[in-house]
Amino acid sequence: MHPRVHPFRGESAPMPDADEGALRVERWRRSKLFKNLEAWERGVGHASPPYDAMMQSAIDTLASCGPASDPHVEAVMLHMLDYSTRRGMMDEQGGDNDRYYPVDAWFIRRWRAAGGNAFALRVLAAFPALGIEQLPAARTHSPPTIKESELYDWRSVREGHLGIFHVLRRAIATSDDYNTALTEAVRIRDANPPMLFLRAAIAFAFPDEPFWQDDLRDAQAKVKPKKPLPSQAWGLVTTRIDQAAIPAILSSMAKEDEKPFATDTAGYGFTLVHRFGDGAAQYLIDYLKTMKEMYAKESFAGALALTKAPEARAFFETKLKDRDIGKIAKAYLAG
């Protein structure tokens, strides 16, 4: 068993419910209100080869029980469910992650059945190589088509929202094909040297490997001195990264992440406590002194409350009247 299989609360955190994910995908597929699948079916006739065949295969695969054998077809399905922004599936209630984490687990389960975690990595590497084109039309809703991506981008991942990589990370660490998956991860990373967002997401999925060294160097090269690190680097704080690099990443998160409830960076404080114990306290305090968003403050304060460091007590003594974390401070000091 590899350590730290989950970036938040260790091995006690359950996997999302893949069966629930299957139900959500089926509701999406059958939706009469949003007509999700109907738009894609109309788009097939407008797509160019070989993408028309990929689209049709993805539509057919959605109606079947088993996964496709071609990772590109599974990647098309990710596009159909709007994995670029993770804001789709509009017939579902809840926030981005509430809607998607069960579906993430459903996808990961499918891919592992098709070819293990290595196949899952191939799907995720194929996804940013594809793009969606919304055809011009006189009417409001024009059919989407799949094409080759000119940008090779993944918006949510580039913005620090690692989404499905959270579920992949747990699946990799708890499976018996770790070395096979690692070999595939190295191959994909080596084949995509300019794609920091993809390489750093893979580093996140393999937190015990030294991938972070190259990714941190490249992240630092993207910005001027004393400027915040790019969002692609945020997930690296949950790996075996050198301690000296942690403050810069947390500072970037605290200053630049406007939606930590969506990116789930709000939970990264628990990783630091898991790794450093009481030694994580000052990292968490420095983050809390800068972060303004309520959910992130509550989450990092909750992680800080797991420590017994003197600086944690001193910090909470100054936060008894804080509207966001005052209750946590009172509970900690009363304990």
Buried (B, 14 or more C-beta within 10 A) or exposed (E): EBEBBBBBBBBEBEBBBBEBBBBBBEEBBEBEEEEBBEBBBBBBEBBEEEBBBBBBBBBEBBEEEEBBEBBBBBBBBBBBBBBBEBBBBEBBEEEBBEBBBBBBBBBBBBBBEBBBBBBBBBBBBBBBBBBBBEEEEEEEEBBBBBEEBEEBBBBBBBBBBBBBBBBBBBBBBBBEBBEBBBEBBBBBBEEBEEBBBBBBBBBBBBBBBEBBBBBBEBBBEEBEEEEBBBBBBBBBBBBBBEEEBBBBBBBBBBBBBEBBBBBBBBBBBBBBBBBBEBEBBBBBBBBBEEBEBBBBBBBBBBBBBBBEBEBBBEBBEEBEEBEBBBBBBBEBEEE
